Amino acid sequence: MVKAAELRPADPADAQVWDAAATVHDPEIPVLSIADLGILRQARAEDGRAVVVITPTYSGCPAMETITTDVKLALSRAGFEDAEVRLVLQPAWTTDWMTDEGKAKLSEYGIAPPAARTTDGPVRIGLAVKCPRCHSLNTREITRFGSTSCKALHTCNDCLEPFDYFKVH
């Protein structure tokens, strides 16, 4: 899988569009930029016009309207008055697109980051989710759906704190 950090264009004009769009943060998880989250997939300048491609974490994500508006605003602030934000569903977003920095930010924020997913070799079975507060593996899932559809609610049996776990997609 290609990570979002590897998608930043080398062309200076395209990179300027990418950098402006990458300042936008996820409204549901404000410590993550859309680049950290891996939903920023492409950015380019076409005759002074900015074109940005984003992929939602899932097709019904309610944050996409806000993110689209925020990207257009960020591009306008960077001097791109004429901007287009394209929402692309294929290929489907995967947590593998999240940056390592983004996963670290999640943990620091108190959300357990998703485990790596791979299609090569044996399937890794996750037996426990590490508590982002005390790092204990003595945790349990309370409900499959947490504060957003992308997260599950867990609790730590050692520190007794509840926490969200960003589910692997």
N, C-alpha and C positions, 0 to 999 in steps of 0.2 A: 504494500500500500504506500502511496505517496503521501507524505505528511504535508500539512498546510505550510509549514516553514520552508519547505522545498519548492513551493509553488510561487514564491515571490519572484516577479519577473526581473530579468537582468537589464532590460532596456530602461534607461533613466525615466522616460516619460511614463511608461507603464508602471514602474516602481513607485513613482509619485502617486499614481492612482491607488495602487495597493496600500501604500503607507497611510494615505488619508483614510481609506476604508478600514484598515486594521486598527484605527483608533477607536472604533465603535465597540462598545461593550454589550454583552448579552444582558438584556433587562431583567432576566430571571436569576442570573448569576453574575452580579456586577464586577467580580474580580477577574472575569474572563473576557478577553477581546474576542471578536468573531474569528480572528486568526488563531488565537489559542485554542478555541473550540473546534477549529477545522472546518467551519462552514463557509469561510471565505475561500473560494476555489480559484478565482481568476480575476484579473484586473488589467485593463489596458486603456490607452488613450488612442482614440480614433479621430483625427482631424480636430483636436481640441475638445472632443467629447469623451467623457469617462464612461466606460462600460465595466460593470462589476457583476460577477456571477457568484451567487451564494446557494448553498444547499441546506435545507432545514434538517434538524436532527431527526424529525419525523414529519410526515406529510401534513399533519394537522397542527403543527406547532403554532400556538397563538402569538409567540414573540416575533414571528417573521414580519408582520406588518410594521411593528415598531422598529425592528432592525433595518428594514428597507428605508423607512423614513429617516432614521439616524444616519445611514450610509449616504443618502442623498444630501443631507445637511452637512456631513463631514466633507463630502466632495465639493459642495458649494463653498465652504470655508476655505478649501484648498485652491479655489479658483476655477473649478469645473462647474459652471452654471448649468450646462447641459449634460445631465447624467442619466444613465439607464442602469437599473438594477434588475438582473434576470434571476429568477428563481428556478433552479434546475433540480429535478428529482432523481435523475439517473447520472452516474451511479448513486445508489442510496448512501447517505451519510453513515459513517461508522465511527465508533469511539477510537479506532486506530488512527483517525485523522487528527485527533487532539494532540497538541504538542506536549512534550515532556514538561515544559515550563508551565503549560496550562494545567496539567495534572498535579504538579507541585502546588500551584496556586489554589486549586480545589482543596487539597489536603490542609493547607495553611488556613483556609477559610472555614474549615470544619466539615467539609464534604469528602467522603471517601472516594478517591478517583477510581475509574474503571480499570480492571485488569486488562492486560494486553490480550488481544484476540488474534488468532492466526489461522490461516487455512492450510498451512503446510505442516505435515507431520501429525502427531497425536494431538487430540483435543485436551486442553488443560481443564481440569475440573477444579473449580473454586470451592473449597470447603468452608472458608470463613472470609469475612470482610474485616480488614484491619480498621480498628477505631482510629479516626483521625486526631483524636485528642490524646489518648494514652497509649496508642499503638498496640493495644491488646488484640489478639485474635479470638478472644472469648466474647464473641458477639452473636446476635441473632437477628433475623429479619422479623420485623413487626408486621409490615404490610408491603406488598409488592409495589404499591404506588405511594410516593412521598409527596413533597410539596409541589412537584411537577411530574408529568408522566415519564420524564427521563430518569427519575430517581426513585429509589425504594427507601423506606424508612426502616432503620435498624436501631438497635440499642446495644450498649456495651454492658456486659455482665460484671465487669471489673470496676469501671468508674461510674457506672449507672447512668451515663449520659446518652440521650437519643442522638442520632445523626442520620443525615441523608447519605445514600450511596448512589453514585452516578452509574446507572446500569450499563453493562456492555451491550452495544448494538452492533 
